[in-house]
Amino acid sequence: MKAKYQSVLNLGEQLEIQNGDVKEENGVLHVSGTAKNQYEKNLLWDEIKKVGGENPSDIVADIKVADTSVYANHTVKSGETLGKIAKHYYGDAMKYKQIFEANTNILKSADLIHPGQELVIPNL
């Protein structure tokens, strides 16, 4: 079972899931741990569904979220805009306004962001 879900385990390592535990009992893989935020938890669930289908019966996952006050944290990369970032996290570029509002402590304008800035992506 571990082999089937190896991509999930690899992603957990990549995301530096805390207190991670993996064990197999009666043909069912039990995984648990704590993701930094909801976005990273969603990434893990998306990978589980990609491997096992919408409602897999051969894996049980108990993934907690360390910081429920934000949806995600994002480090700005060269060429990004708040619209591109909003599209990535929310599927809607127009939600850039919510990202701007959550970061007015470091952003003076929604049109001016710089590589390396650490942005909070708020829960909507």
Beta strands, then each sheet from edge to edge (+ up, - down):
strand 1: 18-25
strand 2: 28-35
strand 3: 59-65
strand 4: 72-75
strand 5: 118-121
sheet 1: 1+ 2- 3-
sheet 2: 4+ 5-
end
